[in-house]
Amino acid sequence: MAEPSMAKRTHMTDFNGRPILVTGASGGIGGETARQLVAAGADVIASGRSEEALGTLSQEIGCRVLPFDLTSEDGVREALDGLDVYGVVNCGGYGGEIATPMDTDIAVFDKVITINARGALLVTKYTSRSMVRLGRGGSIVNVSSQASLVGLSGHISYGSSKAALDNITRVSALELGKYNIRVNSVNPTVVMTPMSAWYWGRPDIEGPFLEAMPLGRWATEAEIAAPIVFLLSDGASMISGVSLPIDGGYTCC
């Protein structure tokens, strides 16, 4: 069987000006995803907590900017109701705390759930209405975590929020499939940044963790963004309801 031509393979990952909303675009993974989507021909609408970072990103790549508060249904509705989109990347998130079930701060737990799970559901609620109205199908990618797939010490809040997000992914895929709207999640391992180094960079944490990972290294932002872009593209047109580990093989062990 002949392989598809280069022109055909390029077409499958060319977004041809399709509008795609990226939440959390003021952060590392969200920002890199926005960059790769613009490079692939998408019309990116970037949202995030830092309007300054969004402004810098817009100047860099030419994306649109649409800041809104993920914790407010009124704010999400006002921003997204009637906004024409083909795709969504739910990358907005909050890490919370490192705590056990015995000493977790329930106020922190509630905030993590509110942003990571409830916020993504709100975005899905209002953008899927647009996709259904337009009748062109679409694709949603939720940025989850390996913490939803395995037990990680200290991650009771974060892991629970991402497990909820994975279920939101599966049920949304089931409900929206009849409209040709695909919903998937990616479940990355740690991207080592100055923000994450305070915990994951500790020798007693980093060493055993990487030893348990077949590839034995941290992920880069680009390595997380590329599968997100693929799942949004026509090249993934038969993939829906999947939670894709991007974790160097950690969850296979």
FIFIBA-720714 format. One record per residue (C-alpha): residue in one letter; x, y, z. Coordinates in pm, whole numbers, plus 50000, padded with zeros to 5 digits. Layout:
REM residues N
AXYZ...
This chain:
REM residues 253
M500005000050000A501455033349891E502285059450152P500395092650134S502155119749941M504025147550122A501335171850004K498635150350162R500565146550491T501085184350505H497385190450444M496435168250736T498215191250980D497485224750808F494795244150993N494045268050705G493055297150928R490765277151158P490165296351484I491495278151790L491175290352148V494105283052379T493565289152750G496605291352975A498495307152686S500375330052922G502145298953058G504865277352911I502945248252756G500035270152648G502325296152495E504335269952306T501115253852183A499945287652052R503275292051871Q503095257951705L499455263251606V500205296651441A503105280251259A500645253851135G498285280250996A495735283851277D494045316051383V494915314451754I492855331452023A495025332552335S493655334752687G495445334353022R495915350553362S498675374953263E497515401153016E501105413252991A502335378852886L499465375652639G500365409352489T503975398152446L502835365652286S500525384352049Q503365406851937E505585376551885I503245354151684G500305375851578C497585357951774R494375373451901V494025379152276L490935371852486P491565372152863F488835359153093D488495343953440L488155305953437T486555306553783S483595327953674E480845312453464D479535347253384G483005357553266V483475326353055R480005329852904E480515366552821A483855359352654L482915327852462D479195327852392G478925333652016L482695331751955D483295311251639V485935284651701Y486945251751546G489255240051822V490015244852191V493045237552407N492125237452776C495555244752921G494625268953199G495535253853532Y496635257953892G499135235654072G497915240754426E500055225154695I502165194954777A500195178155055T498955144455174P495255135855222M495865140155595D497105175955584T495665190255262D494125224855279I490545220155156A490395256355040V493355249154813F491725216654698D488575235854606K490545261854410V492465235154216I489235217154125T487555250154034I490265260353788N491495227253648A488235207853615R485325232253646G487105258853438A487795234553153L484185222753165L482915258553142V485105265152839T483905232852680K480285241652758Y480335274852574T482745267052290S480985234552199R477785254552148S479625274651884M480965243051717V477495227351706R475995259451569L478595261851292G478125225351197R481755220151089G482845196551362G485835205151578S488405193051825I489005199252194V492215189552374N492355190652753V495785193352913S495645168353196S498605151953375Q500305119053451A499095126453805S495625115153696L496905081353579V499125070953871G499385079854238L501995106754298S502975116054653G501685149954760H499345153654463I495955147254621S494475180154493Y496185182754156G495795145854069S492125146154166S491455176753949K493135160653650A491315127653702A488085147753691L489335164253372D489985130353213N486385120553286I485165153453142T487165143852832R485565109552800V481985120852861S482395150852631A483755128152357L480695105952400E478195134652395L479775155952121G480785128551880K477465130151696Y478395165751598N481785154151465I483485171151759R486435151451896V487595154952257N490915141552387S493345148452668V497115147752693N498715136653019P502205151253041T504985144453285V506875173153446V508335200953236M511255213653440T510905251153482P512035274853758M508485272353895S508555234153917A512205230654019W511525239154384Y509915204954423W510835182954128G514435195054124R515095182354476P517585153354463D515365131154677I512455136654435E514165140354097G516495110454122P513965082754204F511385097553967L513665098153664E515035063953749A511485050353725M510955066453383P512155045953082L513345076952892G514895090853211R514505128253147W512075156853187A509825167652902T510145200352713E507295223952639A507665216852268E507325179452332I503965185452501A502685210552247A503365189251938P500935160952032I498325187052125V498605202251778F498365167651621L495195159051816L493605191551696S494475183951335D492745163851063G495545138451099A493815127251421S490325127151270M489475092351406I490875098151757S488455107852031G488035100352401V491735093052448S493945102652744L497435102952592P500405099852829I503365121652727D505565109453005G508615091252874G506965058052952Y506475065053324T502885052353342C503705019753161C505805007653455
